[in-house]
C-alpha cells in the first residue's frame, strides 16, 4: 500500500514538473512567419519552439484572428503571451518583450501599374492606405495614423487589404515584404490577379520581431528570461534564411 502511494506521489510530481515546462502562446496566420499548415507552423514559431526546446520547455500554439490573439494574450491567464509582434510602448505596458528574434522589411504593397511615390511620411497623406486592425506598424507612422493624418481603411488581415488594392479601394497597404511574397506565390484567392501587385521599393523600416510574454501571469518575466537564454543557444539567422528560401 505504501509503495502504491509512493508511486502515485512520484508520478504526480513528474506530471507536475512536466506541467511547469509547458508554454502556451497565441498567434495568427502570418505566413511565412506563422501558419497552422506550414512546416513547423512557420519560420518564427519554429525558431521560438527550438529556443524553448534547448531550455527543456514545450510550446503549445493556438491560432486566432489577430485582434483576438492580442485580446486573449492580455485577458486570458491560460496564455503566457503571443507572437509575432513589433515593439510598441503601448503593448509594453502589458507585456514583456523578448530579445528580438528576427527582423523583416515593412513597407507597402501596391499596384504595378500605379505605384505610390514617397520619400517622407508626409508624402503618404495623398494616398488611401490599407492597414490591419490592431497591427503595430512603425512608431511615427502609427502616431500619424491614429491622429487621423492619413486616409486609411482598416481590415481584419493582410489578404483583405491586397484584395482592396486590386479593386482600387486603397492605393497601397502596409505589409511585410516576405508576407507579400508568400501571398503572391501561394494564395489561391490571388491566383488570377497576383501579377498586378508588387512591393514598393522604399520600406518604412526593417522591423525587429519579438515574442510578448504577459505581465499578468506570475511567470511572465521568468519565461522571457528563459526564452532569451534559449535564443542565444541556437543559430537563428541560419534557421530563418533556410526557411524563407523554401517559400520564396
C-alpha positions, 0 to 999 in steps of 0.5 A, spaced: 500 500 500 505 504 501 509 503 495 502 504 491 502 511 494 509 512 493 508 511 486 502 515 485 506 521 489 512 520 484 508 520 478 504 526 480 510 530 481 513 528 474 506 530 471 507 536 475 514 538 473 512 536 466 506 541 467 511 547 469 515 546 462 509 547 458 508 554 454 502 556 451 502 562 446 497 565 441 498 567 434 495 568 427 496 566 420 502 570 418 505 566 413 511 565 412 512 567 419 506 563 422 501 558 419 497 552 422 499 548 415 506 550 414 512 546 416 513 547 423 507 552 423 512 557 420 519 560 420 518 564 427 514 559 431 519 554 429 525 558 431 521 560 438 519 552 439 527 550 438 529 556 443 524 553 448 526 546 446 534 547 448 531 550 455 527 543 456 520 547 455 514 545 450 510 550 446 503 549 445 500 554 439 493 556 438 491 560 432 486 566 432 484 572 428 489 577 430 485 582 434 483 576 438 490 573 439 492 580 442 485 580 446 486 573 449 494 574 450 492 580 455 485 577 458 486 570 458 491 567 464 491 560 460 496 564 455 503 566 457 503 571 451 503 571 443 507 572 437 509 575 432 509 582 434 513 589 433 515 593 439 510 598 441 510 602 448 503 601 448 503 593 448 509 594 453 505 596 458 502 589 458 507 585 456 514 583 456 518 583 450 523 578 448 530 579 445 528 580 438 528 574 434 528 576 427 527 582 423 523 583 416 522 589 411 515 593 412 513 597 407 507 597 402 504 593 397 501 596 391 499 596 384 504 595 378 501 599 374 500 605 379 505 605 384 505 610 390 511 615 390 514 617 397 520 619 400 517 622 407 511 620 411 508 626 409 508 624 402 503 618 404 497 623 406 495 623 398 494 616 398 488 611 401 492 606 405 490 599 407 492 597 414 490 591 419 486 592 425 490 592 431 497 591 427 503 595 430 506 598 424 512 603 425 512 608 431 511 615 427 507 612 422 502 609 427 502 616 431 500 619 424 495 614 423 491 614 429 491 622 429 487 621 423 493 624 418 492 619 413 486 616 409 486 609 411 481 603 411 482 598 416 481 590 415 481 584 419 488 581 415 493 582 410 489 578 404 483 583 405 487 589 404 491 586 397 484 584 395 482 592 396 488 594 392 486 590 386 479 593 386 482 600 387 479 601 394 486 603 397 492 605 393 497 601 397 497 597 404 502 596 409 505 589 409 511 585 410 515 584 404 516 576 405 508 576 407 507 579 400 511 574 397 508 568 400 501 571 398 503 572 391 506 565 390 501 561 394 494 564 395 489 561 391 484 567 392 490 571 388 491 566 383 488 570 377 490 577 379 497 576 383 501 579 377 498 586 378 501 587 385 508 588 387 512 591 393 514 598 393 521 599 393 522 604 399 520 600 406 518 604 412 523 600 416 526 593 417 522 591 423 525 587 429 520 581 431 519 579 438 515 574 442 510 578 448 510 574 454 504 577 459 505 581 465 499 578 468 501 571 469 506 570 475 511 567 470 511 572 465 518 575 466 521 568 468 519 565 461 522 571 457 528 570 461 528 563 459 526 564 452 532 569 451 537 564 454 534 559 449 535 564 443 542 565 444 543 557 444 541 556 437 543 559 430 537 563 428 539 567 422 541 560 419 534 557 421 530 563 418 534 564 411 533 556 410 526 557 411 524 563 407 528 560 401 523 554 401 517 559 400 520 564 396 
